[in-house]
């Protein structure tokens, strides 16, 4: 019997109150990683990125880049065509500068 199926059974049958300690224990046990490979991989990615870009990148951008590198499998599964189409549908934000606008800025 898989622990995940026991946990699902407790939830489906609304037996959380009856088996409250078992429920809590199973939730904790199911979330514990079997191996620490993913954490070690994340740290190695972080170390590699920090060594390459530490002096030229702000912390916020460095954090974002690290997150993208760690979640690379998720990024590969995203269909960017839909994302690009949604971006294209957004309201046009570009302002066209006319001669009057340019003169106004020069006078200020």
N, C-alpha and C positions, 0 to 999 in steps of 0.2 A: 504494500500500500504506500502510495506516495504521500508525503506530508502535505503537499499542496492540495491534494484531493481531500484529505481529512479536514484541512482548514476550510476549503470551499464547502464541504458538507456541513460543518458547524455553522457557517454563515447562511447557507441556503435553508437549513432547517430552523434557523433562528434559535440556536442553542448556545449563543454566546454567554447568556446569563448563567446557564447551567454549567458550562465548561469554561468559565472565565479564565482560570489560571492556565488551562490547556491552550485556550485560544491565544492568550498573550505569549505563551512560550512558543507556540507554533509560528506566530507572526514574527517573533524575533529570530527563530531558527531559520525560517524561509528567507529572511533578508540577509543573513550572514553569507558572505561569499565563500565558496568552497576553496578557492585558491586566491592568492593575492596577486596574480599575474596582471590583472587589469590595473590595479593601483600602481604596481611597479612600472607598467608601461606608461601610465599617465605621468609619473614622476620623471621618467626618462625623456618623454616628449617635452615636459616643462623645462628640464635642464638644457635640452638641445636648443629650444627656442630662446631661452634667456641668454645663453652664451652667444647666440648669433645676433640678437637684436637688443640687448640690454642698453647699450649706449644711445641708440637712435630712436627708441620707442617709449611712449608714455605708458604708465602702468595699466591704464584702462584698455588701451589697444593691445598690450601684451597679454592681458588676461583674456580678452576676447579671442585673440589668435590661438592661445593655448587651448581654450575651450573648443574651438573649431578643430584643432588638430587631434584632441582627445576623442571627440565625437565624430571622427571622420567616416565611420561606417554609416552613421545616420545621415550625414551630408551626402554620401554617395547614393542613398536611397531616395533623396528628394528629387522630384520632377521640377526642374527650374523653369520649364516652359510656362507652367501655370503661374509661377511667381513673377516672371517677366510680364506676362499678360496682365496680371493684377497691377503691377507697377505702371504699365502703359495706360491703364484705365484711370489712374489717379489724375487729379486736376493738374493742368499745366501750371507750373510754378515760375516759369521763366518770364521775366518782365522785358518788354521791348523798350529800349531807350530811344526816345524821340529827341529831336534837336532842342525842343523846349525844356525837356528834363535835363539835358546836359547843360544848357545855359543856366538853369536854376541851381544846379550843383556848383557851377563855377562862381555864380554870384554869392553864394553862401560863404 
